[in-house]
Amino acid sequence: MALGAALLLSIAGCGGGGSNPLSNPPSVENPAAIGGRKLSFVYFQKCINPILLASLQINQGGVVSTNTCASSGCHDNSTGTGGALRVVQSAQPVDLANPANTPDAVRASDMYKNFYSSQGSAVIGTPLQSRLLTKPLTLNVLHGGGVVFADQSDANARRIAYWISRPMPQGQDEFSSAADSMFTPADPATGACNSL
Ligand code: HEM
């Protein structure tokens, strides 16, 4: 008994938190993630979505053919077999100058589904760790769709790398006007897509 009492007292002495060493440990704090930066929506819809719809030469195990990333059997939203990357082929560009296209309205659009799925296949700020780039390059990974971009100097690969490497500033959302500088001239409506 004396030994038991001494043991309990010593456990209390080891910082068991509350007075009862056998009580539950303090609850684990799990603060909400607030740090995530966003990629640009306007650069996506003008410069990246067209790549997902383009007819590209692909090489699957030496068999060369032409296909689109968004096609059925590949990344089509309903009939694709392409894992988590899903593309709505019929998604229309959203007119961001139209005041009716509020952030909530844009986030309900098909184009936003393509943006969100593509952003989900990226490690924001780090293109060479992003499946959206490494898969079509087969860079240290296999790809069900084979080699789509011959190497990192491919124009489409450079655009995808540019988009992922330039997230919007901390605290700003995917519609930030900071994206203007991703175009030349710096106007998404008239400017050409910059790339790496
Ligand atoms: C620019 C074009 C393409 C891009 C950016 C792309 C990107 C990707 C990405 C990011 C994944 C991984 C998805 C996950 O994390 O679950 C993936 C997987 C896959 N892709 Fe593609 N892909 C492209 C073209 C294609 C094409 C043309 C085909 C079909 C011929 C295809 C077939 C597949 C399949 C079957 C998978 C699942 C197996 C795997 O993980 O490799 N892809 N692709």
Residues whose N, C-alpha, C, O or C-beta is under 5 A from the ligand:
A	BS01	HEM	I51 N67 T68 C69 G73 C74 T81 G82 G83 A84 L85 S121 R131 L132 K135 P136 L142 H143 G144 G145 V148
